[in-house]
Structures are given as C-alpha cells and as structure tokens.
Amino acid sequence: MTLGILGGGQLGYMLALAGYPLGLHFRFLDPSPEAPVGRIAQRVTAEYTDHGALERFANGLQLVTYEFENVPVEAARFLEKRIPVYPPPAALEAAQDRLAEKTLFRNLGVNTTDFLRVSKPSDLEAAVEQLGLPAVLKTSRMGYDGKGQWILRNAEDVTKAKSELPEVPHILEHFVPFKRELSVLAVRSRNGETAFYPLVENHHRGGILRLSLAPAPSLEPQIQRAAEDIARRVLESLKYVGVLAIEFFQHEGRLLANEMAPRVHNSGHWTIEGAVTSQFENHLRAVLGLPLGSTGSAGHCAMINLIGDLPEPSEVLAVPDAHLHFYGKVPRPGRKLGHVTLRASSPERLALRLSELPAFFHRPDFCLEPALVQSASARL
Ligand code: AMP
C-alpha cells in the first residue's frame, strides 16, 4: 500500500520512517530536487500547481496527506476529486491564513489575544490606535518561523513597519507577556477516535523553535484538560483526520490559542522516543483508520533543534539516552538540519543530561541557559 505525501522535508522523512514497520510505502511530491525524502522514498519533483504531475503522483496511491502547511489548497482539492486527502483541505485553508485561523478559534469559543485585520499599510496606524502597544504585526499568509513579523513597542516601530510593509493583508495582535508557550498534539482517526499528547513547553528564539520540554514542566491538570477541550472542538468542527498541532500562550492561568498546524509538528518530535506511540505513527494510523496508539509519555524529554550546523555525533551519543536525528539536508544558516532528544526517568536526571551535552549546545541560540535548565528541573 502506497501513501502520497505533499512536501518532502524532515516531517515527511520521519512519517516514512514510522510507516515502514507498518508495511507502508511512500511517494512524495516536492518542488525541490534537494528534498530530504529523496534518500528513502519515491519522489516526484514538480510544482504543486502542475496538474499533470499531480495526476502522475496520485496514480495508484491509497490516499494523500501532507507534511507542509503551505501546500496550495487548490492542489489538495484537485487530488481530493481523485483519492481521499487527509487532513481535510478546509483545515489547510484555515491554517494558511492567520486571520481565518484566529477567527475559527473565536467562533469555537477559544480564547486568543485581541487582533485586528490590517488590509493595507495605510490601515496600520488606526489599528494600532484601537489595539494599543505593544503589538505584533504579522503577515496573514505564508508566514512561518518568525518570518514576516514586526514587534511594535513605540511610534517609531510603527512608522518603520509601515514603510517596510508589503501590500498584502496583515494581522495586528496584542503582544502577550506570556508565562510560557505550550503546544498540544491532537489526533483524530477516520473513524472519529481521538487522542491527545501531554502538553509540551516550547522555547523560541528569532521566531524558530529551539527547545521543547515534554511533558511541560509543572503541568497543571486543568491546563491539560483545557488544551484537550480546545483541540477537540477544532478537530470536530473540521471533521479532522490526522495529527493537528495547536500552539498556545499560557497567560494569567489561561490558554490563548496562537496558531495551528494541520500536520505533524516540530514540538512533537520527542514522541519518537518519549511517547508510547510517536506522532508520526499515530498520524498514519489516523489517516488509515487504524486504532490509535497510546499517547502516554515514557519519561521526561528535552528536544533540541539543530539549526544551521551539526554537532559531533560521538559527543552527543556519549550522553546517556540521547538520540540523534540528522535530516540529510545541506547546512545553511537558519535551516533545521536535525534534532536531539534527551530522555530521562526523572526531572533531575533530565536536567543533568542537559548539562552534560557538549559545549556545542551551550550557546545562547539553543535556549539551554543554565537558569532554564535549573528552572526546568525545579519545575519538572
Ligand atoms: P508565530 O509565527 O505566530 O508562531 O510567532 C512566532 C513567535 O513569536 C511565537 O512563538 C512567540 O514567541 C512570538 N509571538 C507571536 N505572537 C505573539 C504575541 N501576540 N505576543 C507575544 N509574542 C508573540
């Protein structure tokens, strides 16, 4: 049985690795001849808008899923006329536009930060007047990893952002002085079964995820319940099938939904070694209508993204229960090249393992400041 995956990056790579033990085969479509999945699966190199290539890609597949949320919705709808496509293209559509996404959250009664639409640069001042400062201005579509974002703290920032703003719709959000960032990975199967992983605490720098702690330290049971309740509402409203990630700000004891990704997610990489069933396997189980696997955690994990350059494997693997994942990509500044998951049986051991990582990791961009390691240990 062969599944088609739109997008050929590391998420697709890890989906395929999870699918081989289940007897699955994979075919990927990605415009880049460098897409990492070329090492391990059939790859069609073509634009997502190339209907002839989509026809060839779909021929003989059981179903299609995606690992990249900026796949054109039109491509997913074109394929949907021929074979099942999961998650539903409507989820892709909502997740691609921050205004649509936050409006969906609002309509489902899910709290978000206050936001306004900024249709053109000349609307910015009036929106700032209404919402107040500090605020975050984001491009409504095609933004990811902190790209297309401005933090506005004063009038000068507003003037500067206005002069740089492309003529496309933006969203202005109230800046949330959050306690921490959390994400939930939820999964819904074709037959309606749902499951939820424990919340994860995420640390970003420059808009890119650097470190995830899982389960989130000092996780209040009512916060986990609230996250599951929100995720369930989104899953049911979209008749969703597959893994869905929702990112939150925890602020004044509440969760504010920031964004969602209709796919497996970077903050779920820890599940490969740290959960009974990985997010990748559960996504495949869900789209195939197989029973979902347990989302329970097997210990305490830290997932550290390797961005721009790679450590010496022997130094990482010398740390007990350290797991290295290289994605086979050509190094480039700011590029996610791999990740490391550290697993431990207790919070104290996890803190110790973090401190044992080689010097390579004790740079500010890994978010492994001694204070964080200590506070993680204290809070775990
Ligand atoms: P996003 O692309 O929306 O995930 O934003 C990237 C990162 O910017 C988030 O993970 C936060 O750290 C920060 N950020 C985004 N929106 C806000 C906001 N409204 N208030 C405070 N920080 C934010």
Residues whose N, C-alpha, C, O or C-beta is under 5 A from the ligand:
A	BS01	AMP	T113 V136 D145 G146 E173 H174 F175 V176 H204 G207
